Amino acid sequence: MSDVTIRRALLSVSDKTGLVDLASRLAKGGVELVSTGGTARALRDAGLPVLDVSDVTGFPEMMDGRVKTLHPLIHGGLLAVRDDEAHLAAMDAHDIGAIDLLVVNLYPFEATVARGAERDEIIENIDIGGPAMVRSASKNHAFVSIVTDPADYATLLEELAEHDGATTLAFRRRMAAKAFAATAAYDGMISQWFATADQGQTFPDMLALPARRLAELRYGENPHQQAALYTPLGAAAPGLAQAQQVQGKALSYNNYNDADAALELVAEFAGGEPAVVIVKHANPCGVAQAASLLDAWTAALACDPVSAFGGIVAVNRPLDGATAQAICQIFTEVVIAPAADEEARAAFAAKKNLRLLLVDELPDPRRAGLLVKPIAGGLLAQTRDGGAITADDLQVVTERAPTDQELTDCLFAWTVARHVKSNAIVYAKDGVTAGIGAGQMNRKDSSRIAALRAAEMAEMAGWDQSRTIGSAMASDAFLPFADGIDMAVAAGATAIIQPGGSIRDAEVIAAANEAGIAMVFTGMRHFRH
């Protein structure tokens, strides 16, 4: 198999971007143009000679355009093996002309769904003839060139210019691979829509996850691993992948992972008082709300300035110059904000390696969706953790009820704890995290680490006492033993929020009563592995 000269091309596109220029260049090179409906009209309007598909098949387009290219004279021209004598004989016997180039892009199913069209219109935007032709041409790439992406028109023209109006096998193989990926993704979007939006299935029998590669990353978690960033096709909430990068070098796999954790947590505070989240290794190491972003930054940083070095910062308000200048005082990998004023941008500009990402809006932390995790031999899928509680959902289980301030601290600590890797313990007071214990194999160690870190930071800052004194403690899952209460009391906490549900709840409640602290149950846990 060698170069194939393009003598006849079939063009049928929904997206007319670059169509006339491509067709003009093809026609100038002596290529016969065959086309359908709207594409043919666009070419004629541009003064180009074009043969209608109906002239080739002898059948008019019918059934509102549903049937036009589904015909042996079209698919025979795409599928015929040009060095097979039987195929050539069939072409001659049935007057089937060879089609050397197919340029197709499909009905805009994704865009139709995205703009909220009614079901009947969505169904009409499921392309049948287009994918059939794409698959025929791609299968027969030994003899037929296929182009499905307008971004590849220039590449096609360069290929033809370099090879005297022909395409190489290497080019055809590359385009065929891309074309099959396009139809697979297209069918994936359709099956996903049918399963979820149309049929209301959370876990369909066949799970299709169509996505488009946005960028190849320098490497994965480690230099010997490869990585790439993909964005889902179809309906999806905007987030980190859609952020505008104002400055700094390209993000790494770890940057994306940590920045996503920061963005998801700061989204919990959307519309609230100014909030700052600092994340390291996908765990928050400082979270605060205050009257200003600068105050929130100062308080969040004080929780654990050691871990904050080289971390990720996310804020829920547009960044001002004073806060940006304060952030620049330590090494920070990524800053995420809804916006940044000119003074903030100028402050960050002096830090060439710092990445500033602007998001149009914070994602909805309660949005629906699936989380998918590969395991050996399979995939685990679960719905997103959209569970939420309010003060009205809490059950006071101790003799002493929490004060209004303790209740506020409990809910703040609980909000942070749901974003901390299990086992998670968070101490918080006055809208500021005091100590965070994450990812330990037992809850006592998480409690110990959180309290110890808070004590170390108090000593480093020269405070009279640890911030855990008078704080609320949150646990992402139930406290299995009364020693959890002992740890909280030793740290100075006066209130506890936890799911409850242990077989030893009575012992735990009794220990809290004996210590004179308040405790509330949420009835909901937030494991995060």
N, C-alpha and C positions, 0 to 999 in steps of 0.2 A: 504494500500500500504506500502510495506516494502523494505528492501534491495533487489537489483536485481543483481544476479551473472552475470558477463560478460563471455559469452561463445563464442560469435561471434562478431567481430568488422569489420566495413567497414571503410577503410582509403582512402581518396582522397584529396590530398593537393597540392596546388601550391607552398606554402612556405614549403620547405623540412627541415627547421630548427628543430632539435630534433626528426625527424621522425624515424630514424633507432633505436635510443635508446629506444624510446617509444614502437615501434613495437617489439623489442627484448624482452623487459620486459613483454609485453603482451603475446608473444609466449611462453616464459619461464613459464608463469602462466597457459598455456594450452588453451589460447584463439585462435580460428581460425581466420586467417587474410584473409579478402577479400579486393581487391583493384582494381584501374583503372590505365590504361595507364602508365604515367610517374612515378606515385607513386609505382605501382607494379614492374616496372623495378628497381627502387631504392631499394626496399626491396629484390628482387631477387639478385641484385648485392651485397647486404650485407649478402647473404646466408640464408635468411629467407624464410620459406615456405609461399606461398601466393596463393590464389585462385583468378583468374581474374573474374571481374564482368560478362564478356561475358560467362564464364563457368556457372555462376549462372543463367543468363537469357536465355542462348541458342541463343543469338543474338550477333553478333560481334559489336564492336564499329564502328559507321558509320558516314558518312557526316563530315569527318575531325574531329571526336571526339565530334561533337555537340550532338549526341545521343548515350548514353551509360548507364546511370543510370535511365533514364526515362522509368521505366518498373514496372509492378505490382509485380514482384518477389523481387524487391528492395523496393519499397514504401510499399508493403504489409508487408514486414519484419520490416519496421520502424513504420508503423501506427497501426498494429494489437494490439487490446486491449487484453492483455494476460489472463484476467479473464472473458472474454465474450465468452460464448460457441459458438455463431454464428461465431465470428471471428476465433476461434480455428478450427471450422469445415471448414471454407473457407481456412485456411492455410493448413489443411490436404488434402482437396480436390484438391488444386492447387499446392501442393508441395512447399509452401512458407516457407522458413526458417526464424526464428526470427533473427533480428539484434539487439544486446543489446547495442552496442556502435558505435557511428558515430563520426569519427574524420575528419573534413572538414575545409579547408580554401579556399577562393574563388579566382577566376582569378584576377590578379593584375590590375584591372581597374584603380585605382588611380595612380599607378606608370606609367602605360602606357600613361595616359593623361599628367602626369607631365613631361615626357621626350619628349613631342611634337610629338607623333606618328601620322601617318595619320589616317583619319577618318575610313577607312576600318579595320585597325588594332585595333583601339579603340572599334569598334563594336564587333570584334571577342573576345575581352577581357571582354565582358559582360557575366557573368556566368549565366547559366540557371539551369542546373542539380544540381549544388552545393546548391544554395539557396533553391531549391525545397526539397532536402533531409534534409537540416538544419531545414526547417520549419516543415517537417514531424516528425523528431526526437524530435524537441522541443515541438511540440504539444503533442506528446505521451511521455512526460518526466516521466509520472508515471511508465513507463516500460523501457524507453530507455535513455541512457546517451549520451549527445552531448557535444563535445569540439571543439571550433572553433579557439581558440587562442593558439599558441605554448607555450605561457607563462604559460598556465594552465596544461601542460603535467605533470609537477612535482606534482601538486595538485591532478591530477587524480591518479597517481601512489601511492601517499600517501594514498588516499582514498581506493584504492584497497588493499593496504597492511594492513590498519587498520581494514578492514571489510572482510577479507578472500576472496578477489577476487570479492567483490560486491561493489556497490555504494548505498549510502543512498538517500532517497527522498529529503532531504534538499540539498544535493550536486546537484542532477539532476535538481531541481527547480532553483538553482542559475545559473547553466550552461545554462539552457533553456532561462532564462531571458537575459543572456549575448548574447546568440546566436540570439535571436530575435532582439536585439539591433544591432547586427552586420549586419544582413540582411537589417534591416531598414536603417542603415547608408549607406550600399552599394547601395541600391535602391535610396537613397537620392542623393548620388554622381552622379549616372547615370542620374537621372531626372534633376539635376542641370546642368550637362554637356549638355544634350539635349536642355534644355531651353536657356541657355546662349551662350555657345560656338557654338552649332550646329544651333540653331534657332534664335539666336540674341535677345532673349526676355530679357528685363530688369526686368519686373515684371510678372513672369509666373502665370498661373491660380492657381497652387498649389505650395507653397513655401516650399521647403525642406532645412533644415539647419543642415546637419549632422556634428557632432562634437564629439571629443574624450576628456574625462576628463583627464586633465593633473595632477591636484592636488586638494585636498580638502583644503580650507583655514581655518584659525583658527575661523574666523567668518566674517560676512559681514560688512556693514557700521557701524553697532553697534553690541555689544556683543550678543544681543538676536537674531540676524539674522545669518543664515547659508550661506555659500558661497563656490564656487568652480571655478576653472579655466579650461576652455575648449579650445581646438584648433580645428579649422575647418578642416574637411576632404576635400580632393580635392585641387585644386589650391588655394594658399593663399600667400600673401606677408609675408616675415619674419618680425618679430617685437619683441615686448617685451616678448611674451610668449616663443620665441626661444632663448632668451638671455642666456648667460652663467653667472651664479651667482658665483662669485669668493669667496665671503665671506659674513658673516652676517646671521642673522636669516631669516626664511622664510618670504616672503612678504605677507602682508595682502591685503584684498580687496581694501582698500583705497590706499595702496601703489601702487598696480597695476594701479588703476584708475589715480592717480596723475602722476605716472611715464610714463604712456602712453601719457598723455597730454604733458609732457616735451619732450618725444621722438618725437612726431608728430611735435612740434614746432621747435626743433633743426634741424629736417630733412629739414626744409625750407632753412637752411644755408649749406646744404651739398655741399662740393666742394668750399665753399667761405672762407673768412677770418675766423680765429679762433672765435668761437661763444660759449657763455655760456647762458643757460636758467635756471632760478630758478622758480620752480612752487610750489604753496601752494594751497591746496584744488582745484586742477585742473585748476587754473588760474595762468598765469605767474605773478610774482611779481618783476622780474628783468631780462632783456635780453640785451646782449651787444655783439658787434663784435669789435675786436681790433687786434693789430699786433701780440699778443701772447695770449695763453689761460689764463695766469696769469693776464694780463691786462684786458682781457674780464671778468674774474671772479671778479676782484676788482670793475670794473665799474658796473657790473650787481648787485652785492651785495649792492653797495651804493644806488641803486634805492630804496630799501626797506629792510634794514637789519633786521627790526623787524619781518616782515612776513617771511623772509627767514629762520628764526629759525625753525628747524624741517621740512624743505622743501625737495624738490627733485631737483637734479642738473643733467642737461644733457649737453654734449659738443659734438661738431662736429668733433673733432680731437682726436688722441690718447693722453691720459693724461700723463703729465710729473710729476716728483716728486715735483717741486716747487708749481705747481697748486694744487696738492693733499694735500700738507701740508697746504696751505692757506684754502682750503675747510674744513680741519679738525679743523680749529679754531672755527667753530660754529657747533652746533648740526645739522647734516644732516641725513635724513632717508635713501635716496637712491642716488647713483651716477651712471649715465649711460654714457658710452663712447664706441667708436669703438674699443679702445684698451687702455692698461695702461702699462707703462714701470715698471721695477722692483722697482725703487725708489717710484713711485706712489703706487704700491701695498704694499710696506713696510710701507708707511705713513698711508694708510688706515687700515693696519693690527692692528695698535694700537687702532683702534676704532672698537671693537668687534661687536657692534650692527649695524654699518653702512653696508648697502648692496652695493656691487659693482657689477654692471651688465655690461657685455661686449656684444655688438651686432656686428655681422659680417659686417653688412652694415646698413646704415640708410634707413628706408622705404621711398618709393617714395611718397611725399606728394600729388601728382596728380594721384595716382593709382585709378583704377576703383574699384567698389564694392558697396555693400549695407550696410546701417546702419539701424538696426532694434531696435525698442523701444516698449516694451510692454505697452499697455494701458488697462484699465478695459474692458474686453470683446474682445480684439483684439490685433493686432500688427500694428504699423506704420513702413513702410519701405520707405527709400529714398536713392537715389544715394549719394555717398560721395561728399563732397564739394571740387571738384577739380578745381573750377574756379580760374583763375589766370590772372593777368594783368601785363603789362610792361609799361615803360615810354611812349611808343608809343601809348598806349591805352588811356592815360589820356586826358581829355578835360579841358583846361584852361578856366575858366569862369569869371575870374576877370580881371580888367584893368591891374593889375600888374601880370606878369608871375613869377612863382617861379624861384629862382636862381638854379644853378646846385646843390648846397649843400642842399637847401631846398627840391628840388625834391628827392634827395637821402634820406633825412630824412623822407619825406612823404612816400616813398615806404617801408622804414624800419618800420615805425610806422604802416603802413597798414598790413604788413606781421605779426606783432605781434598781431594786433587787431583782425585778423581773428581767432585767437586762444584764445581770451578772451570772457568770457560769456557775452551775451547781457544783458543790453545795455552796449556797450564797448566804452571807450574813452582811447586813448593812446597818450601821449606826448613823443617825442623822439628827440634827437639831437646828431649828430656826431656818429651814430651807437649805441646809448645807450638809453634805456628807461628812461625817466625822471619821469613819473608818470603814473599809470594805474588805471582806474576806471572800475570795473567789476560788472555785474549782478544786476544792479539797475533797479528799476521799471520805472525810467525816465532818460533821457539822461543828464539832468542838474545835477542830483545827481552824475552820473558817472564822469562828468567833474569836479564837485566840489571836489569829493574825490581824483581824480587824481592830481589836482593842489595842494590841501591841503597836500597830502602825500609827494609831491615833495618839498613843502616849509618846511615841518617838517624835512625831510631828510637833506635838505640844512643847516638848523639850527643845527641839530645833528652833521653834519660833519664840521661845522664851515666855510661853503662856504660863499662867498660874496653875492651870489644870487642863486635863485632856478634854476635848470637845465631847467625848462620850458621856461625861458627867451631865446628867439631866437629859440625856438623849432618848430617842426611840430606837428600838432594834427591830429590824425586819428579817424574817427568815423565809426563803422561797418555798420551803416545804415544812411540814410539821416538825416540832421539836420532839424527838422520840423519847427523851429522858428529861428528868428534872434538872440534870446538870446543865442543860441549856439555859435555864433560868439562873442558875448560879453564875454562869459565865456573864450573862447580861448584867446581873446585879453587881458583880465584881468590876465590870467596866463602868458602872455608874448609870446605866440606863434606868429610866423610871417607867417606861411603857414598852410593850412588845406587841408586834403584829405578826401573825403567822396563820397558816391555813387551818390548823387543827386537824383532827382525824386520826390521831395516834391511839393505840390501845391503852396508852398510859396518859391520856389527856387529863384524867382526874388527878394523877400525881403531879403533873406539870402545873395544873391550875392551883393545886394546894400549895406548891412551892412558891408560886407567884403571890398568893394571898399571904403566905407567911412572911415574904419579903416586903409586902406592902406596895407592890407595883401593879400597874394596870395592864391588862392583856385583852386583846381582841382577836377573834378568829375571822378569817376571810371566807373559809369554805372553798377556796380555790388555790391551787399551787401553781408555780411557774418554773418547773425544771427547765434548764437551758444547758444542753450538752454540746 
